[in-house]
Amino acid sequence: MAPRANWKGFLKVGEVACPVALYTAASASDRIAFHTLNRDTGNRVRRQYIDVETGKPVDSEDQVKGYEVSSGEYLMLDKEEVAATIPQSDKTLAVDAFLACSAVDDVYFDKPYYLAPADKAAEEAFALIREGMRAKKVAALARTVLFRRERTLLIRPHGVGLVATTLNFDYEVRSSKDAFEGVPKTKIDAEMLDLARHIISTKRGEYDPSKFDDRYEAALADLVKAKIEGKPIKAKKPKPPAKVTDLMEALRSSARLGGSESSEAAPKKPAARAKSGGARKTAAPAERRKAS
C-alpha cells in the first residue's frame, strides 16, 4: 500500500515547476504505545479539562486560547482570531537559494520528509532539478506553508528522490554560550593527543542504522511478552559506576585494545613529556558554531 502524502504542491526553481508530494520520513508510530487505565476496573480513562477555580469540567465549545499578560491575567483569543493569523498557502515550495549541503548547522534540523514527484507528468522536471543539484553538490533552501506555519526547508538529493528537512527558526535554537560557559580552554599534552588520534584512526567506520537497536523499546517488548505469558519479571541489576582512572592510562589501554592496526599507525612517543600532576581531566569538546 502506497504511503499517504502529508502535503502536495509544486516545487519551483525559477520558472521550472513540478507537482510534488511530501511524505513522512521518520515516525514513532511503530513504537510500543500504552493506554492509561483505571487500576480498579481495568477500563480506559480519558482526559478532561477542569476549571482550576470552580473544579467543574469545561466543554470544548467553551474553551478558548489564552495569553498570560501578567500573573493570573489572560488575554482571550477566539478560534477564529487565531485561525486568521495562519498564513495563506499557494501550495508552492519556492526555492530561495542553493548552498553547500554542509552549510546549515544540523542544530537547526527539525524533521525530515521525503519529496517525490506527484505524478508521471512531473517526473522529468523533478529529475532535472534533482540531478542538477547532485551535479553541483548543493542543497536548496525553500519556503512554504506547512501544517499552518510558514516553514523553511533544506532540500537535498536522496537516491531517486529528494529529502526535505524542516528547519528550526533562529529563535527556537538556544545559543551554545550558556551550555559551554564553564568549559575552560585546555592545553592537551602531545603524547595524549597522539594516542587520541591513534584510537580514532583504529575505530573509523560507517553508519549502518540497522546495527543500532532501540534497547528501551526491545526491553518494553520483552516485558509485555513476559506479562502475556505469565512469566516472572526479572529486574536488571544496575551497572556498577565507572571507575575513575588516570586519563593517560585510559588512553594507553584504549590504544592497546585497538592494536590490530599496523604498527605504522601507532603513535610515536615524544622525546620528553611534561610531568603528570595526577589524574587528568578529559578535554572539553569545541563549541559548535551556529550557522549564520
C-alpha angles and dihedrals in degrees: 000000000000115000119253116250117242092206138004127199143109130304106214128193110175105307093338112099135167135177112257139180127215120217131187110259100184125035138167093206093108093057119106108269127203131204123214112244139187103253092213099048103022089229123136118256127214133211122251131190112237128193103243093215103041097029090223124132116257118217119228093249089058095051119101134173116262132197116203107231094173137354107309094351120109138189109222120223122191121223090249092054092050091045090053090063093059107108116244114251126221089186090240124137095204117194111226099181147345120234141164113292090239095047095097117069107235090230083083094054114114117167132346125227133181115240117204137164110276095217144000093269090060097053099089096049090043092052091048092055093043096049093043089056092045092050092051092040092231140134126218129234111214138168134211141147106269124175092349095309132088105246136189115224132194109216122199135171112264117180108298091342142041132260117218117197119194112228128221116241118250093252090055094057114079119222115254091222094088094047093048097036095109096041108113127214104255128199109220122217112247095235092048090051091050090051091048091051090050093050091049092049092052093049099048113135147139131267113255108176091198090067094059115079129197096238094186092054090047091050091051090051090051090048093052091046092050092049091050091050093044093239121153116263112238115209113222117238114243115250115253113255115266115264117246105242136178107270094225092053091047090053092048092049091049091049091052091051089054093048094121088093118093118277089247089071093053115105118252116234112240119239093248135016132191114257115264117244094208127279113009129219123235119255115260118243117255116258113264110239116234113230113251 
